[in-house]
Amino acid sequence: MVRQMQLGGIVVDVVFKNIKNVHLSVYPPSGKVRISAPLRMNADTIRVYAISKLDWIKQQQNKLRAQERETPREYLDRESHYVWGKRYLLKVIEQDVAPAVELKHSKLLLQIRPGSGEEKKQFRP
């Protein structure tokens, strides 16, 4: 069961679970706040707990918002991409054959048809 509560301009998602302790989390990149609480705990107790942690929540949100984010990819030759934690340089090959992606040594080979748009270059599983 999921509820939302408002605390000083911050929306907190409260998830009731079959657990023993309360867990407070702040998630990147936007600083979404979530509290996992035991089923038996009442909403007022959770509100008091969240209010007592409000300074910490704001501190964590500011820290997450200040972090550098990866720049959007343009899929150009010699652009860096990370696959399984290893850095590869992109090589775009335009040929009139089926699209393919291949890892060779320190290169990530992207084979596309000529005139393909940006959306065709991006792989989204």
N, C-alpha and C positions, 0 to 999 in steps of 0.2 A: 504494500500500500504506500503510495507516494503522495505527499502533501507539499505545498509551498507556503512559506511564511516570509513576511517582509520585515526586515530589520534595518532601520535607518537608511533606506534606499538600496539595500542589498537584498536580492531575492535568494532565499535559502531553500533548496530542495531537501525535504525530510523523508527518508525511506525507513519504514518500519520493517525490521527483520527479526528472525529468531536468533538473536545474539545476546551476549551478556553485557557488553560495554558500548558506550557511545563512541562513534568515530566521526571526526570532522575532517573534511578534505576540501582543498581549493585546487581546481583543475585548470591547467593551461589550455589555450592561450588567453582566454578572456577572463579567467579568474572565477569561474562558476563555483559556487559553494554548495556542498552536499553534506548532510549529516545522516549517518546510519544509526538508528536507535533501536533498542529492544522493543518488542511488541507491547510489553507491559508498561512502558514509560509514557507519562501523560504529556500533552503538547505544551503545557505551561512550564514544566520542568525543562523541556528541550529549549524553549524560548529563553529561559533564564540562563541556561548553559551557553547558548549561542551569543547572548548579549555579553556575557562575561568574556567571551573570546573575540568580540568585535574588533578590538585593536589588532589582534594577531591576524584576523581575516583580512583587514584592510592592508596591513603590512605585506602579507603574502600576495594579495592582488596587485599591489604596486610593484612588487618585485617581478611578478610574472609579466606585467605590462611593459616593464622597462627592459626586458630581455630582448636581445636581437633575434629577429626572425629571418628565416631563409628567404632570400629574394625569389620572386617568381621566375620560373624557368622560361627561356625564350627558344630553346632547342636550336641553338646555333652551333656551328663547328667550334671545337675546342672549349666548349662549355663544360664545367665540372659537374659530375653527377656521382652520387654515392649509391653503391649497390652492396648490400650486406656489410656495410661499414668500411668498404674500400673505395677510394676515389678513382673514377674513370673519366677520361676525356671523350666527349661526344664527337662522333664523326657521322655527319648526315650524308647518305648516299642516295641520290635520286636516280632510279632505274625503273623501267616499265616491267616490273616483276612484282610478285606478292610481297607485301610489307613484312619486315622481319627485324628482330632485335638480336644482337649477338655480342657476347663479351669476348674480346681477344686481347690478351696481354693487359695493357693499361688503357685500352680503348673500348668504348661502348659504340658499336656500329648500329646505326639506325637506317634501315633501308626502306624508303618510301617511293611512291610513284611521283613523277614530275608534276608540279602544280598543286600538290596536296596542301591543304590549309593547316593552320596551327593546331586545330582540334584533332587532326589525324596524326600529328606528331606526338601528342600526349597519350600516354598509356594509362588508362584508368580501369583496373580490374573490377 
